[in-house]
Amino acid sequence: MRICTDASRLALTAGQIVTLRAAQGARIDCLSGSLWITEEGATRDILLGPGQDARLDRPGKTVVQAFEPSLVVVFESRRAAPGTPFWKRFAYALTCYFISLGMRRSAWRRAYRF
């Protein structure tokens, strides 16, 4: 069994705020609900709806607030160790991608009872 440990699932209530520190490169997926995301030093904010995602590109703090009850997945970006062969990096990225697709699909099915 392979477990991708660089993802965190969050169930946020309406108005709940989560602060992420040093999250540059991370990806936030909104599975249900709606989110407002603001990054330290950014000139724009991000609004996400169900099925949308955003990649964080600023160092520093990031604030995520739910407008309504929301299911969120945060994927941490990992840098490969120096000297890691390309095929290992590619295989890991591909595995995490397919795991993220499975998370999205299963959460969507639960939310809409298919």
CORLIN-V873838 format. One line per field, one symbol per residue. ss: DSSP state (a for helix, b for strand, c for the rest). psi: psi as a letter, one per 30 degrees, with the letter a starting at -180 (. if undefined). burial: # if it has 24 or more other ideal C-beta (glycine too) atoms within 12 Angstrom, else .. A space follows every 10 residues. Layout:
ss: ???
psi: ???
burial: ???
This chain:
ss: ccccccbbbb bbccccbbbb bcccccbbbb bbccbbbbbc ccccbbbbcc cbbbbccccc bbbbbbcccb bbbbbccccc cccccaaaaa aaaaaaaaaa aaaaaaaaaa aacc
psi: kkkjggkkkk jklkfkkkkk khgkflkkkj elaklkkkkk gkfllkkkak gllkkkgkla kkkkkkflkk kkkjjkkkkk kkgkkeeeee eeeeeeeeee eeeeeeeeee egh.
burial: ...#..#.## .#.....#.# ..#..##### #########. .....#.#.# ..##.#.#.. .#####...# ######.... .......... .....#..## ..##..#... ....
